[in-house]
Amino acid sequence: MTLDLRRAFQMQTLVVLLTAVLLSCCGPSLGYSTGPPVSACESMFPYGHEVDAQSSSPPYELVVTDTNLTASTQYSGR
């Protein structure tokens, strides 16, 4: 009889573990399938950050010498 109880406990533990693993995979599917809503891009300023936009010059400069850029090409900076 104790062997049956032990097997039932192991099975219950396995079910709980598998359920937790399956539910953890559901999180990424909760995003927007077509990207962010249009309202998020109206002002091009992130909401909820409570920080003013940077008013000083950026600490870097991007200089592009090639006019034919592709996504698959790797570029480097100096």
C-alpha positions as CSV (number, residue, x, y, z in Angstrom):
1,M,0.0,0.0,0.0
2,T,2.8,2.5,0.8
3,L,4.3,1.8,-2.6
4,D,1.0,2.9,-4.3
5,L,1.0,6.1,-2.2
6,R,4.6,6.8,-3.1
7,R,3.9,6.3,-6.8
8,A,0.8,8.6,-6.6
9,F,3.0,11.3,-4.9
10,Q,5.6,11.0,-7.6
11,M,3.0,11.2,-10.4
12,Q,1.4,14.3,-8.7
13,T,4.9,15.9,-8.5
14,L,5.6,15.2,-12.1
15,V,2.2,16.7,-13.2
16,V,2.9,19.8,-11.2
17,L,6.4,20.2,-12.6
18,L,5.2,19.7,-16.2
19,T,2.4,22.2,-15.7
20,A,4.8,24.8,-14.4
21,V,7.2,24.2,-17.4
22,L,4.3,24.5,-19.9
23,L,2.9,27.6,-18.3
24,S,6.4,29.3,-18.3
25,C,6.4,28.9,-22.1
26,C,3.2,30.9,-22.5
27,G,4.7,34.3,-21.5
28,P,6.4,35.1,-24.8
29,S,3.2,34.6,-26.7
30,L,1.4,37.4,-24.9
31,G,3.1,40.2,-27.0
32,Y,1.6,42.0,-30.0
33,S,1.9,39.8,-33.1
34,T,2.2,42.9,-35.4
35,G,4.5,44.9,-33.2
36,P,3.7,47.7,-30.8
37,P,0.4,49.6,-31.2
38,V,0.5,52.7,-33.4
39,S,-0.2,54.9,-30.4
40,A,3.2,53.9,-28.9
41,C,5.0,55.5,-31.9
42,E,3.1,58.7,-32.2
43,S,5.6,60.9,-30.2
44,M,8.6,58.6,-30.6
45,F,9.2,59.2,-26.8
46,P,8.9,56.3,-24.4
47,Y,6.0,56.4,-21.9
48,G,6.4,55.9,-18.2
49,H,10.2,56.6,-17.9
50,E,9.7,59.9,-16.0
51,V,12.9,61.2,-17.5
52,D,13.4,64.2,-19.8
53,A,14.9,63.8,-23.2
54,Q,18.6,64.2,-23.5
55,S,19.5,67.9,-24.3
56,S,23.2,67.5,-24.7
57,S,25.1,66.1,-27.7
58,P,25.4,62.3,-27.8
59,P,28.8,60.8,-26.7
60,Y,29.3,59.3,-30.2
61,E,29.0,60.1,-33.9
62,L,27.9,57.7,-36.6
63,V,29.6,58.3,-39.9
64,V,28.5,56.1,-42.8
65,T,30.7,56.0,-45.9
66,D,28.9,53.3,-47.8
67,T,25.6,54.1,-49.5
68,N,24.5,50.5,-50.0
69,L,23.9,49.0,-46.5
70,T,22.4,45.6,-45.8
71,A,21.2,43.9,-42.7
72,S,23.4,40.8,-43.2
73,T,26.6,42.9,-43.4
74,Q,28.6,43.4,-40.2
75,Y,29.8,46.9,-39.5
76,S,32.2,48.2,-37.0
77,G,33.0,51.5,-35.4
78,R,36.0,53.4,-34.2
